């Protein structure tokens, strides 16, 4: 048995029979020592690429093979061969977990793979919109270049009523409700990738309202002013809108003059 040969080395082993002073013909075989694995694999990801770098193994080698695939799915694995110790893996999904292996090759022998895992960076969702069916709504969005397994965090906030929702899901659609009628809601979709989150994509919309009418009666007590003058009425109306605007911020409402049927001077 031959010991302590450098990993990945191309060796020739020669055997010759000996009998006293006689020597038989030599028989030789060329082969390689199994190479050592690559060391210190580092993965740096952008939205759609992963750059893999590693240190050379101890001993010799001919080349490296690099494989990349979506976590828990080796069906669409992509393979590369390189003699360098740096490789950018292109055309990946955003916001997805990938497994990467680097294997050292020497002749027809290969090392155990060096394994790494990382997430590509998330992209912000786009094209948010909501359609209402009564008090319920269907929120939809798109997220270019993301994987079918990409997760999204969806939040909504009806601030006036402190009506909040928070969901985690895959896909590009969420049914929400029942929501408060006539209320302004802020909807947010956040793309999630491991511990990373994208900037939220925001969409604000009012829910359909159940209209009702409230009458506010007022008596003019101003002296020296004609309360029926249009500029006086406009000034009063604008002040009321300012006051109500603070109190009713977040719900649908409108304010307008309505002539009293008891007002005999109205035209």
N, C-alpha and C positions, 0 to 999 in steps of 0.2 A: 504494500500500500504506500502510495506517495502522499506525503503530507505537506501542508503550508504552501500550496501553490497560489499565486496571486489570482483573485477573482477576475473572470473575463479574459484570462490569458489563453492564447492559442498555443497548444502544446502538441508535441509529437511523442508518443509513447512507443518505444522499440523493445521488443522481446526477442532474445536469442537463447537457444538451448545450448547447454554446455555439458560435455561428458569427458571428464579427465582433460586431455589436451585438445579434444575435438570441439569445434564450434559449429552449430547449425546455422542455417540461413536466418537472417533477421526478418522479423515481421513487425511492421510499423502501422500505427494508426494516428491520424491527426484529429484533434478535437479541441473543444474550448472548455475552460472551467466556468461553471455557472457564475454569471456576473452578480455583483451586489446591487441592491435596489438604489434608486435615486434618493438623495437626502434633502431634507428641509424644503419640501414643496410649499410654495407660497402662491395663493390665488388672489388676484385683484380684479374686481368686477366693475364694469360700467353697466349701463342699461341693457345692452345687447351683446356685450363681449366679456370674456374672461381671459386675462393674461396670466399664464402659468409660468413660474420660474422655479428652478430647483438647482441643487448642487450636484456635481458629478459624484458618482459612487467611488468607493475605493477600488483600485485595480483598473482594468481596461474594459472597454465596451466598443461596440460598433455604431449603435444608434439607439434612439429612444422611440417608443410608440406611446402616443397620448390618446386617451379616449375620454369623451365627454357625453353625458346623458342626463336627462331629467331624473330627479330623485324618484326612486321607486318605479322607474320605467326604463328598461334597457332596450326597448324595441327599436327606437330611433337613435341609437348610439352612433356617434361620429368618431372616426379614427384618423389619426395623423401620424406620420413618421418624420423624425427630424434628428439631425446630429447636433443641433443647438440645445442650449439649456434655458431657452426662453421661447414661448409660443403663445400667440394670441388666437383664441378660439372665437370665430365670428358667427354672426347670424343666429344669435340665441334669443330666446324669449326674455322679455323684461319681467321683473318681479317673480322670478322662479328659482327654485333650488336645483343646483346641478351637482353631480358627482364627477370628479376628474381623477383619472389614474395615469401614472407615468410608469412605464415598464422599461427596464434596461435589457438590451439584446447584445449577445456576443455569439456570432455564428448562428447556429440553430437553437441556441439555448437562451432562456430568458429568466429574469429575476422575478421575485415576488413583486406585485405592483405596489407602488406608493400611492396612497389614496388621500384625496382631499375633497372637501365639500364647501360650497359657498352659495350665496344668493346673489342674483343680478339685482341691480338697483331698480326701484319702482318708478313708474311713469305716472303722471297725473291723469286722471280720468277726463274725458271730454264729452261734449254733446249731451249734457244733462237735460232732461225734460220730464215732466210729469203730466199724466192725464188722469182726470178725476171721473169716478163713477159714484156720484153721491158723496158720502163722507169718506170714501176710500180712494186711494190713488195708486197708480203704477208708475214708479220711478225707473227710468232707463238711462243708460250711459254706455259709452264706448271707452275702451282702454287699448290703444294701438300697441301691437307687438307683445302683448301679454299672453301667458299660457292659459290653457283651459283650467289649470289647477290654481291660478292666481287668486288670492283672496282679497276681498274688499271690506272695508269698514264703512258702514253707512249710518249717518246720524241725521236726525231732524230735531228742530227746536221751534215750537210755537211759544215764543217768549211771553206773550201776553198772558197765557194760561199756565206757563211753566210746563208745557206738554212736551216731553222729551222722548226720543227713541234712539237706540244704539244697536246695530246689528252687524254680524260678521257672516260673509257668504262668498261663494264663487259665482261667476257669471256676471251678467250686465243688467239685471232686472230685480226689483224688489217691490212687492205689494205692501203698502202701508195703510194703516187705518184701524179703527175709525179715527178721523181727524176732526178737530173742532171746526165748525162752519164759519165762514167769513173771517178766517184768521190767516195772518201772514206767517208762513213757515220758511225757515232756512233749512235747506237740504244740503248735506255734504257727503261726498264720496271720496274716500281715502284708499289708495292702493297700498297693500301691505306686502312686504317681502322680508320674511324672517322677523328681525327686530326693527327693520326700517319701515318708515311710512312716507308716502309722498305728501306734497302739499295738498290740502283739501281742494277739491273742485266744488264750488258753491253754486247754488241755484235757489232763488227766492220766488215764491209764488203764493197767492192768496187762494184758499180753498173756496169753493162755491158757498155763497151765503144763504141763510134762511132769513130773508128780509122781514123786518118789523118796523113799525113807525112809532116814534115817541114824540109827543107834542110838548113843546116848552112854551109856556105863556109868559109874556113880558109886558110890563107897564112902563110907558115913557113918562119920566118925571122931570125931564130936563126943562129948564126955563130959558127962554130966549132962543130956542131952537125948534124947528119944525121936525117932529119925529118922522114924518112921512117923506122928508127929503131923501132922495136916493143916495146922496153922499153920506148922510148920517146913518142910514140903514146899512150901507156897505161897510162903514167903519165899525159899527156894532157887530156885524156878521163876521168880519175879519178877526176881531178880538175874541169872539166866541170860538172861532175855528182854532185860534192859537191855544186857547185854554183846553178845549176838547182834544186837540191834537196831542197834547202831552199825556192826558189821561187815557186816551183810546189808541195810543200808538201800538200797532200790531193787530188791529182788527179793522174790518172794512166798515166805513161809515161815511155819511155825507150830511151836510147841514145846509138848509135853504129856508128862506122866508115862506111862510104860508099865511095867507090872509084869513083872519078870523071871520066866520060868518056873522059875528055880532058887530063887526066894524061897518057901521052905516056909511062911513065916508069913503070906503074903498071903491075904486072904479072897477 
